[in-house]
Each structure stands twice: as structure tokens, then as C-alpha cells.
Amino acid sequence: MEVHVIRHTRVEVRAGICYGQTDVEPTATFETEARKLKNKLPTSFDLVYSSPLRRCILLAQEFSGQVVSDNRLKEMHFGQWELKPWNEIPESQITPWYRDFVNTLTPEGENFRAVYGRVQEFMEDLRKNADNQKVLIVCHGGVIRSIWCYLLGIPLENAFKIPVEFGEILRFHLGKSAVDDYIIQKK
């Protein structure tokens, strides 16, 4: 199965602000960004999945009138840190998280291992659905990094060494088993 994954377009959030599962709006450039993405992707998909957050659903709807919303594709939940400037999060909370974001929970939120667990479950379910030839997934940077870790066996500790830009596309083949998976293109 050929899978195309897109990170949502730019959002109306100032630089330096922590946001994950907060339902922020896309910027005024959304239509232009979406049009550029549509020119880079196939015109039809057997199935389109999306995070239920608005910044993803709106983009997914540009590709299909029938979008399957899946909570497992949500960005990391930063709990009490949501919409706070990163530099205002108390050092006593953020330092342990910086040292081990994989296992350290954010206050009233989750850690990266939880995100990866959701994504791994989604990918295993997707793998079972071999009837689809071409699938689109619209999601978030943390989810895409989790997909990279899943596909390539990258240790979770290294996930954030993978840059994922707004509107970036990852294309890969998802086989019936992991030995059949391969990356086609990152753009």
C-alpha cells in the first residue's frame, strides 16, 4: 500500500508557544499552502485519515469529502503546558522532560512513548487493511516522527533529530509485514 503523510499547514500560534492537542487555527495562507500540496500529491486516494484537530481536518478535506478522523493521530498532549511560552514553563518541570521526553509525562499530559504507542497501534491497523492501494494521512510533527521510528526502528530518543516542516510530505510503502516497508520519498 502506498501511504502519503502530510504535516498540517502553518498555524496561528506565535513562535515559541507550546501547543499540541490545543485546537489552533491554520493561518490565512492556508488556501495557498493547501493548493501547493494538492499539486504535489495524487488526485485521489482510497482512504484519507486525519487527526481530529481542525488544522488537520481542514487540510484532509481538501483531498476528500470523506475523511476518517482518528484520535490516535493527535499530536502529543502537553497538559498544563498547552499554549504557554516554552521559556515560561518552570525549569523544575521542563528540565526532566528535556532529559527524557520519551518517558517523562508532562503535567496532566503525556510523554512521547504514549504518542508512539498510539501511532504504532494505528500503523498496525492500517497494515491489516491491505485492500487500500493509496492512503493519505494528515497529522502532526510528533506523529510523523513516530511513523519514522516505527518504519525504520529508530530509537524514540532520536525522534526529534528528524526535522518535519509544516506541509512536509512523507511517502512510503507499507507492506503486510515490516520487512516489506520502505521509504519512497520525503519532500
Buried (B, 14 or more C-beta within 10 A) or exposed (E): BBBBBBBBBBBEBEEEBBBBBBEBEBBEEBEEBBEEBEEEBEEEBBBBBBBBBBBBBBBBBBBBEEBEBBEBBBBBBBBBBBBBEEEEBEEEBBEEBEEEBBBBBBEEBBBBBBBBBBBBEBBEEBBEEEEBEBBBBBBBBBBBBBBBBBBBEBEBEEBBEBEBEBBBBBBBEBEEEBEEBEEEEBE
